[in-house]
Amino acid sequence: MDEDIICIGCGAILQSDDPKKAGYLPASALEKAKNEDSDDVYCKRCFRLRHYNEIMPVDLNNDDFLALLNSLATKKALIVNVVDLFDFSNSLLSSLKRFVGDNEFILVGNKFDLFPKNSRQSKIKDWMRQEANRMGLHPKKIFLISAARQKNLDALIEYLNKASEDRDIYFVGMTNVGKSTLINAIIDKMGDIQNLITTSRFPGTTLDRIEIPLENGHFLVDTPGIMSNNQLATRLNPKDLESVSPKKPLKPATFQLLPGNTIFLGGLGRIDYLKGESTSFTVYAARGVTLHRTKTAKADEFYEKHVGELLVPPTGENYVGELKGQEFHTDYKSDLLFGGIGFVTVPKDCVVKTYTPDKIGLGIRRALI
């Protein structure tokens, strides 16, 4: 019986039977890989991702991923939950308590470099800890990093080096939070291998666990990202996901508003100012998200007419769900959260209603800036 060959990029078993399933490689390429006995083989999907930045849809089963994570409670390990700071509530694994068992776990907040330059790390860490505690989670340590730009990695690597002396390190997280990018960056800083794991801006890149051996005999383990309809990233097409994902530190866009005014964040977010004094709202979102102010009385009609054209993303016919709202009253200067899109800073004593598709990613926190 032929021994299975594993894709080095996503961890799936290579097969030539079904192009729609994980690990597909044309029969001729798979035969060549078997004959050459190479360990350096990528499936067609990973190859397209790495060289052309194209996503190929693959049938995924979250039950398999959850079974893998459930097994962590029986192992001696350090669990690293990588989260997206711009979609924190949806990228924090709320069920982590069940997965962790008696193991320690740490939180790693990715994309810190995209916060405005005057952001204070201590405030961001305090907010992360409070949100985690609210879900019954108590991280041993919190780190703020940029995986893509390899910033603030030294302290994390020092911590992981010490922790890995007597256990393996498991990286877990939702899709599209930068988990595989972070592991690649760590490997890059620790050794000579570069871009070992396939990464992209598209969900579901890691299809099975990938074990990276360390010199001390233990492993760094990248696990599959868990896909959720509560993440905007899982609903957007590649072009729109590119537009909504910031590449540079977010620059503020300030609007002077009266009650009865509405701001649209493309066709993905909306904020209605219901009660309060004339004041300024400051929007922090990627440059690819068009911002538009209009009167609340005409906002529904405006949205129906211009979504996908003036209000982008989404583009064209890409339907991501009906905009649904939630009302907030600000007791202090606050950030209104639009998970996966950005946030809007508003003063205290305002009554607002914020909207996203199916209310995903809506929230509020004490202003960080």
HELIX and SHEET records of a PDB file:
HELIX    1   1 ALA A   27  GLU A   36  1                                  10    
HELIX    2   2 LYS A   44  TYR A   52  1                                   9    
HELIX    3   3 ASN A   62  ASN A   70  1                                   9    
HELIX    4   4 SER A   71  THR A   74  5                                   4    
HELIX    5   5 PHE A   88  SER A   91  1                                   4    
HELIX    6   6 LEU A   96  VAL A  100  1                                   5    
HELIX    7   7 PHE A  112  LEU A  114  5                                   3    
HELIX    8   8 GLN A  121  ARG A  134  1                                  14    
HELIX    9   9 LEU A  153  ALA A  163  1                                  11    
HELIX   10  10 LYS A  179  MET A  190  1                                  12    
HELIX   11  11 LEU A  232  THR A  234  5                                   3    
HELIX   12  12 PRO A  238  VAL A  244  1                                   7    
HELIX   13  13 THR A  296  HIS A  306  1                                  11    
SHEET    1   A 6 ILE A 142  ILE A 145  0                                        
SHEET    2   A 6 PHE A 105  ASN A 110  1                                        
SHEET    3   A 6 ALA A  77  ASP A  84  1                                        
SHEET    4   A 6 ASP A 168  VAL A 172  1                                        
SHEET    5   A 6 PHE A 219  ASP A 222  1                                        
SHEET    6   A 6 ILE A 210  PRO A 213 -1                                        
SHEET    1   B 5 ALA A 253  LEU A 257  0                                        
SHEET    2   B 5 THR A 279  ALA A 285 -1                                        
SHEET    3   B 5 GLY A 342  VAL A 346 -1                                        
SHEET    4   B 5 SER A 334  PHE A 338 -1                                        
SHEET    5   B 5 LEU A 362  ARG A 366 -1                                        
SHEET    1   C 5 LEU A 291  LYS A 295  0                                        
SHEET    2   C 5 ASN A 261  LEU A 265 -1                                        
SHEET    3   C 5 GLY A 269  LYS A 275 -1                                        
SHEET    4   C 5 VAL A 351  PRO A 357 -1                                        
SHEET    5   C 5 LEU A 323  HIS A 329 -1                                        
END                                                                             
